[in-house]
């Protein structure tokens, strides 16, 4: 009975808020403009506070750089395999290969990690996330944007509050400034501020995701190949990453953070780069389906972790 209670503590809040998001759409409690505003608050205010605190409190060493470096390489490898697989299995669409790479850590990963591991610092997930963030803001978006990819990716990175949150956290943590300010109590003030600002992150993000979920519009036959492609590549690379972390890095990365990262859907920004409306619909449906699968796998993780 106690195990069931513990499981419900982790899983029920997620699905409850998601269902509230669905109801907000069906009952028109919140408009599309309203939900977009909530997303902007979550991404541009609450999430940067999460990032700042996570990277400021992380433990840094020469060896710890290996984790984000490995994640960057894994993401590049996933994209290469995606391109080769789409060509081999004749999966059409310019954006189809990009389904195989990148993870929606910002809009979903951090929210699920704090629920799944309430006693673990967000820095455990942040170190794993750093490599894929670098990948998404460089290789991923540059290739997606085409000829102007480098300029647009640099401009987006320089104007992104999330990126500035990460950079600020890295500066405080890697320089040792955060630790040096602990005796004076300044670090505790920073923690209090970031904790207060980031408190609604999970609810805002999950509410917005629930609002966008509409299984009735999903065309599973058309997007099934992309779903299968994503799941197979993620499963293989997760296994390889866990082995590398265990036997080469000495279990430096948080195992739960690694597993959670690889069950996340691709970046939600992907449909924005669609040139054809039909492909945008297929990519959006695939992301919705993969989000539902991610949440189902999250429930499984809540049982076994």
C-alpha positions in Angstrom: 0.0 0.0 0.0 2.9 2.3 0.9 4.4 1.7 -2.6 1.2 2.7 -4.3 1.0 5.9 -2.3 4.6 6.8 -3.2 3.8 6.0 -6.9 0.7 8.2 -6.8 2.8 11.1 -5.3 5.0 11.1 -8.4 2.6 10.2 -11.2 -0.8 11.7 -10.2 0.3 15.4 -10.2 1.7 15.1 -13.7 -1.4 13.5 -15.2 -3.8 15.6 -13.2 -2.2 18.9 -14.5 -2.2 17.5 -18.0 -5.9 16.7 -17.8 -6.5 20.2 -16.5 -4.7 21.5 -19.6 -7.0 19.4 -21.8 -10.1 20.6 -20.0 -8.9 24.2 -20.3 -8.9 23.7 -24.1 -12.2 21.8 -24.3 -14.1 24.2 -22.0 -12.4 27.3 -23.3 -11.3 28.2 -19.8 -8.0 29.5 -21.3 -7.6 30.9 -24.8 -4.8 30.0 -27.2 -3.3 33.4 -26.5 -3.6 32.8 -22.8 -1.8 29.5 -23.0 0.9 31.0 -25.2 1.4 33.7 -22.5 1.8 30.9 -19.8 4.4 29.2 -22.0 6.3 32.5 -22.3 6.2 33.0 -18.6 7.5 29.4 -18.0 10.2 29.6 -20.7 11.4 33.1 -20.3 11.1 33.7 -16.5 10.6 30.5 -14.5 12.8 28.1 -16.5 15.9 30.4 -16.6 15.7 30.5 -12.8 15.8 26.7 -12.7 18.8 26.7 -15.1 20.7 29.4 -13.1 20.3 27.5 -9.8 21.0 24.1 -11.4 24.3 25.1 -13.0 25.4 27.3 -10.1 25.0 24.4 -7.6 26.5 21.7 -9.9 29.9 20.2 -9.0 32.6 20.9 -11.6 35.8 19.1 -12.3 38.0 18.4 -15.4 36.4 15.0 -15.5 32.8 16.2 -15.3 33.2 17.9 -18.7 33.1 14.4 -20.2 29.4 14.0 -19.5 28.1 17.0 -21.6 30.7 16.3 -24.3 29.5 12.7 -24.6 25.9 13.9 -24.8 26.8 16.3 -27.6 28.4 13.4 -29.5 25.5 11.2 -28.9 23.0 13.8 -30.2 25.2 14.3 -33.4 25.3 10.5 -33.8 21.5 10.3 -33.4 21.0 12.9 -36.2 23.4 11.1 -38.5 21.6 7.8 -37.9 18.3 9.6 -38.5 19.3 10.8 -41.9 20.7 7.4 -42.9 17.6 5.6 -41.6 15.2 7.9 -43.4 17.0 7.3 -46.6 17.2 3.6 -46.2 13.5 3.1 -45.1 12.3 5.8 -47.5 10.7 8.0 -44.9 9.9 11.2 -46.7 9.9 14.8 -45.5 12.7 17.3 -44.9 12.2 17.3 -41.2 11.8 13.6 -40.6 15.5 12.9 -39.8 15.4 15.6 -37.1 12.8 13.6 -35.1 15.6 11.2 -34.2 17.8 13.8 -32.3 17.5 16.3 -29.5 15.4 16.3 -26.3 12.7 18.6 -25.0 14.5 19.0 -21.6 13.4 22.6 -21.0 9.7 22.3 -21.5 9.4 18.8 -20.0 12.6 17.2 -18.7 13.2 19.5 -15.7 9.6 19.3 -14.6 9.6 15.5 -14.7 13.0 15.2 -13.0 12.0 17.3 -10.0 8.8 15.2 -9.6 10.6 11.9 -10.1 13.6 12.7 -7.9 12.4 15.4 -5.4 15.5 14.9 -3.2 18.0 15.2 -6.0 19.4 18.6 -7.1 18.3 19.8 -10.5 22.1 20.0 -11.3 22.2 16.2 -11.7 19.9 16.7 -14.7 21.5 19.9 -15.9 24.9 18.4 -16.4 23.4 15.8 -18.7 21.3 18.4 -20.4 24.2 20.8 -21.1 25.6 18.7 -24.0 22.2 18.4 -25.8 21.5 22.2 -25.3 24.8 23.0 -27.1 23.8 20.5 -29.8 20.3 22.0 -30.3 21.5 25.6 -30.4 24.3 24.8 -32.8 24.2 21.8 -35.1 20.4 21.1 -34.9 19.1 24.6 -35.5 21.8 25.6 -38.0 20.9 22.7 -40.2 17.2 23.2 -39.7 17.4 26.9 -40.7 19.4 26.2 -43.8 21.5 29.0 -45.4 20.9 31.5 -42.6 21.2 28.8 -39.9 24.4 30.1 -38.3 23.2 33.7 -38.0 19.7 32.8 -36.7 21.0 30.2 -34.2 23.5 32.7 -32.8 20.8 35.4 -32.6 18.4 33.1 -30.9 21.1 32.0 -28.4 22.1 35.5 -27.6 18.5 36.6 -26.9 17.3 33.5 -25.1 16.7 33.9 -21.3 17.3 30.1 -20.9 20.8 30.4 -22.4 21.6 33.4 -20.3 20.3 31.4 -17.2 22.7 28.6 -18.2 25.6 30.9 -18.8 25.1 32.7 -15.5 24.8 29.5 -13.6 28.0 28.1 -15.3 29.9 31.3 -14.4 28.8 31.2 -10.7 29.4 27.4 -10.4 32.5 26.7 -12.5 34.3 29.8 -11.2 33.7 28.8 -7.6 32.0 32.1 -6.8 28.8 30.4 -5.7 30.7 28.3 -3.1 32.8 31.3 -2.1 29.6 33.3 -1.3 28.1 30.5 0.9 29.7 31.7 4.2 28.3 35.2 3.8 24.8 33.8 3.1 24.6 35.4 -0.4 24.3 32.0 -2.0 21.3 31.2 0.3 19.6 34.5 -0.9 20.2 33.4 -4.5 18.7 30.0 -3.8 15.7 31.6 -2.2 15.1 33.9 -5.1 15.5 31.2 -7.8 13.4 28.7 -5.9 10.6 31.2 -5.5 10.7 32.3 -9.2 11.0 28.7 -10.5 8.3 27.2 -8.2 5.5 27.3 -10.8 7.6 25.9 -13.6 6.3 22.3 -13.6 2.6 23.4 -13.4 2.8 26.0 -16.1 4.7 23.7 -18.5 2.5 20.6 -17.9 -0.6 22.7 -18.2 0.5 24.1 -21.6 1.5 20.6 -22.8 -1.9 19.2 -21.8 -3.6 22.1 -23.6 -1.8 21.1 -26.8 -2.5 17.4 -26.6 -5.2 16.3 -28.9 -5.0 12.6 -29.7 -8.0 12.7 -32.0 -6.0 14.7 -34.5 -3.1 12.3 -34.6 -2.7 10.3 -37.8 -0.8 7.4 -36.3 -0.4 5.5 -39.6 1.4 8.4 -41.3 3.6 9.2 -38.3 4.2 5.7 -37.1 7.4 5.3 -39.0 8.9 8.5 -37.4 7.7 7.3 -33.9 9.4 3.9 -34.5 12.5 5.6 -35.8 12.8 7.9 -32.7 12.2 5.1 -30.2 14.6 2.7 -31.7 17.5 5.2 -32.1 16.9 6.5 -28.5 16.8 3.0 -27.1 20.1 2.0 -28.8 21.9 5.2 -27.9 20.6 5.1 -24.3 22.1 1.6 -23.9 25.4 2.8 -25.3 25.5 5.9 -23.2 24.8 3.9 -20.0 27.6 1.5 -20.8 30.0 4.4 -21.6 29.1 6.2 -18.4 29.6 3.0 -16.3 32.8 1.6 -17.7 34.6 4.7 -19.0 33.3 7.5 -16.8 32.9 5.5 -13.6 29.1 6.3 -13.3 29.7 10.1 -13.3 26.2 10.9 -14.6 23.0 10.4 -12.7 21.5 7.2 -14.1 17.9 8.4 -13.6 18.7 11.7 -15.4 20.2 9.8 -18.3 17.2 7.5 -18.7 14.8 10.3 -18.3 16.6 12.4 -21.0 16.4 9.6 -23.6 12.6 9.0 -23.1 11.8 12.7 -23.7 10.3 13.8 -27.1 12.3 15.8 -29.6 12.4 19.7 -29.3 9.0 21.2 -29.6 10.4 23.9 -31.8 10.7 21.5 -34.7 7.4 22.1 -36.5 8.3 25.8 -36.8 10.8 24.9 -39.4 8.3 23.1 -41.7 8.1 24.5 -45.2 4.9 22.6 -46.1 1.7 22.6 -44.0 1.1 18.9 -44.4 4.6 18.2 -43.0 4.0 20.6 -40.1 0.9 18.6 -39.2 2.7 15.3 -39.4 5.6 16.6 -37.2 3.2 18.1 -34.7 1.3 14.8 -34.5 4.5 12.9 -34.0 5.6 15.2 -31.2 2.2 14.8 -29.5 2.3 11.0 -29.8 5.9 10.9 -28.5 5.0 13.2 -25.6 2.2 10.7 -24.6 4.7 7.9 -24.9 7.3 9.8 -22.8 4.7 10.3 -20.0 3.8 6.7 -20.1 7.5 5.8 -19.7 7.8 8.3 -17.0 5.1 6.4 -15.1 7.1 3.2 -15.6 10.2 5.0 -14.2 8.3 6.1 -11.2 7.6 2.5 -10.4 11.1 1.1 -10.9 13.4 4.0 -9.8 
